[in-house]
Amino acid sequence: METRDLLRALGAWYAQQCDGDWEHEFGVKIETLDNPGWLIQVDLPGTSKDSVALAPELEEGIDGSWLHRSADGRVLRVACSPKDLERAVRAALEFLTS
């Protein structure tokens, strides 16, 4: 899936959650980290992944790239190295839509 398709898919997933209430309390955040890197956080209450946990997983590449994902049933967290934002969005969508 190309980058623009990943962003459309994430936007579509978010739009599906918006019911007049969910979006006032919950949402999706994409921010930078100071180590450096990216962090995607997705609130899970009220979604099909509410209360679904994902054991922490870490993938490290030989080129210094990395991706960490976990979910505690309330928040999905996907963090990655600076050049792996597309990979992180893909990982988030895989969890959210599986």
DAGI-V407176 format. One record per residue. N is the residue number from 1. PSI is psi in radians with two decimals (NA if undefined). NEAR is the number of other ideal C-beta (glycine too) atoms within 12 Angstrom. Layout:
n = <N & N>
psi = <PSI & PSI>
near = <NEAR & NEAR>
This chain:
n = <1 & 2 & 3 & 4 & 5 & 6 & 7 & 8 & 9 & 10 & 11 & 12 & 13 & 14 & 15 & 16 & 17 & 18 & 19 & 20 & 21 & 22 & 23 & 24 & 25 & 26 & 27 & 28 & 29 & 30 & 31 & 32 & 33 & 34 & 35 & 36 & 37 & 38 & 39 & 40 & 41 & 42 & 43 & 44 & 45 & 46 & 47 & 48 & 49 & 50 & 51 & 52 & 53 & 54 & 55 & 56 & 57 & 58 & 59 & 60 & 61 & 62 & 63 & 64 & 65 & 66 & 67 & 68 & 69 & 70 & 71 & 72 & 73 & 74 & 75 & 76 & 77 & 78 & 79 & 80 & 81 & 82 & 83 & 84 & 85 & 86 & 87 & 88 & 89 & 90 & 91 & 92 & 93 & 94 & 95 & 96 & 97 & 98>
psi = <2.30 & 2.82 & -0.84 & -0.57 & -0.63 & -0.77 & -0.69 & -0.73 & -0.72 & -0.73 & -0.68 & -0.72 & -0.80 & -0.81 & -0.63 & -0.49 & -0.46 & 1.96 & 0.27 & -0.32 & -0.89 & -0.82 & -0.26 & -0.40 & -0.47 & 3.04 & -2.81 & 2.34 & 2.39 & 2.12 & 2.94 & 2.73 & 2.75 & 0.18 & 0.04 & 2.97 & -2.90 & 2.65 & 2.21 & 2.23 & 2.25 & 2.15 & 2.29 & -0.41 & 2.39 & 0.01 & 3.07 & -0.22 & 0.21 & 2.20 & 0.12 & 2.16 & 2.67 & 2.03 & 2.49 & 2.31 & 2.37 & 2.21 & 2.26 & 2.32 & 2.80 & -0.25 & 0.16 & -0.05 & 2.70 & 2.74 & 2.24 & 2.32 & 2.55 & 2.77 & 2.36 & 0.21 & -0.33 & -0.57 & 2.31 & 2.30 & 2.21 & 2.07 & 2.62 & 2.95 & 2.88 & -0.58 & 0.15 & 0.42 & -0.73 & -0.76 & -0.68 & -0.73 & -0.73 & -0.77 & -0.70 & -0.81 & -0.66 & -0.76 & -0.82 & -0.53 & 0.05 & NA>
near = <16 & 11 & 15 & 12 & 15 & 26 & 22 & 16 & 23 & 35 & 18 & 17 & 29 & 28 & 15 & 18 & 29 & 19 & 14 & 9 & 11 & 22 & 17 & 12 & 14 & 24 & 24 & 32 & 20 & 26 & 17 & 17 & 22 & 10 & 14 & 17 & 26 & 31 & 31 & 40 & 25 & 40 & 27 & 30 & 22 & 22 & 29 & 17 & 28 & 21 & 16 & 21 & 19 & 26 & 13 & 16 & 21 & 17 & 19 & 14 & 14 & 7 & 10 & 15 & 22 & 27 & 33 & 30 & 34 & 27 & 32 & 21 & 18 & 22 & 29 & 44 & 34 & 42 & 35 & 35 & 27 & 22 & 17 & 29 & 29 & 28 & 29 & 38 & 37 & 26 & 34 & 41 & 30 & 24 & 30 & 32 & 23 & 14>
